[in-house]
């Protein structure tokens, strides 16, 4: 093999641990700054069926739109500026552009190069007219775009679609798929041992295992196997079942945060001893049969006795060809295009956060 091919570019993995209830926790900041997400993977050990409350959150994810051949200057037209951009919840990224080969563009609710919320760039100002004229006459860029806007449930949620209607936007919804894994070898994780020095496996080994599970790669191979010798990292145990849930689309950080909050709530309020919840049960008589519905435990049985695993994993993948990764930090593809983060959420509300970027990316916040 050529020595040049053997050289792997540096990749950056930042790890931290905290507690969701800690007032200094920055999990919300990290989620909000990762704007361009195309996939979420959730792994819940010892769970077989997608809980209805989680499914409900996912079904309410905001739609996204594919717009073909949109002139960039349209983003600065007065109507666009006043009805959509000023709200600060719109995300757009050029579609089918490769950051190491093509010009790419991203629209953030904050600032990349042009701060669209700066008062000096308001319609009618001289700077606004200069920028609009430059994009319209001197640099007439046109791209296929993906757009999404955080859905708040109000009447104004159609403003983005109405704005793009003349360009015949194609509406899409995030696609959900899930299946149950049986007899899965699973690393043992302890909240206090982030680096895997004593009780847990190290972060790189955990993420490698998680990637193998997501790609349906066997984690139980013989040492003399010709195809693969990969095995689940130590220390490990076996879970009888695990739910793997995948959502794909153009997913806003607000929707990611809502899903994280629901998963956290399930972790915090799940009942390990449902037989002790008799006082909170409501009796439902259906066809002369007695059913018990624990109002505090409905759909929250990931960790019920006798078997329970005190953690779940949420992985958020950014577009590999996104011009930025976190905030306004420029993203480079090179060989891997690493642009994702992973949250391991524990029952006691501790969490691990793994943030991965490529060779020339800035350090995550």
PyMOL commands that set and color helices and strands:
alter all, ss='L'
color gray80, all
select helices_A, chain A and resi 3-6+27-33+52-59+72-76+78-83+85-87+119-121+126-138+155-167+203-214+253-269+274-276+278-280
alter helices_A, ss='H'
color red, helices_A
select strands_A, chain A and resi 12-19+37-45+64-71+90-94+106-107+142-149+170-172+175-187+236-251+281-286+289-294+311-318+339-346+350-357
alter strands_A, ss='S'
color yellow, strands_A
deselect
rebuild
show_as cartoon
